[in-house]
Amino acid sequence: MPRLISEAAQGRPPGLLPLLRSAPSGFNWGLRLSIWCGEEMPFEQPDRMAAQVAPALGLGGADNRTATPGMCGAWRVAAAAAQANDAVKSDVPVLILAGEFDPVTPPAWGRRLLRSMPNARFVQMPGQAHGATFNRCGGQLTLAFLRDPRAPLNLDCVAKMPGLVFSAD
């Protein structure tokens, strides 16, 4: 995988492309499309989305979006009310764990929550992608937070996470 990423970064994406075109899974696409098309697509900019998958970007127009405007047009679910796109505001203690390489919910989104959630705490998990809690350290932090949401977090395990090393080898 590091070699494929390195090649793609050097403008040679063919090795990476088959990974982006994987076969359908047993994932519940009906549920996903209903949520995405009703709660996300109404607030997207179709021109901006199209630009993000343009062939000129180097991956030959690979398109891993959850849904396209065309898919949502065919799925025909009701759009959420405009306030569904408003930032959550809450004083409730919240633990936000974000994977350093999360392409689905990037760390910047988690940091942005701190603006409207004064008792939230943000932890970026080195080397992790989507699902940053699905490791021993994430589990430990979550359990400690649930035991006492206002206690200081022991971030020793985060400091010891090795992260990822990218190499052409």
BELWOTA-V888286 format. One line per field, one symbol per residue. phi: phi as a letter, one per 30 degrees, with the letter a starting at -180 (. if undefined). psi: psi as a letter, one per 40 degrees, with the letter a starting at -180 (. if undefined). Layout:
phi->???
psi->???
//
This chain:
phi->.edddddddcibdeddedddcddecdedddddddddddccedcdceddddddcdeddjciiebcddaceddddddhcddddeddcdddbacddbcccbdecddcbeeedddddddcbdcdbcbcceiccdidddaededddddddddadcddddcedddcddicccbdd
psi->dddddddddeegeddddddefiiiaeigddddddddddeddeeihddddddeehdeeefffhhfidiidddddddgiiiiideeeiihhiehhhhhhhhdfhedgidddddddddegdeihhhhhheiahfeefiddddddddddddgeeiihheddddeheaihhie.
//
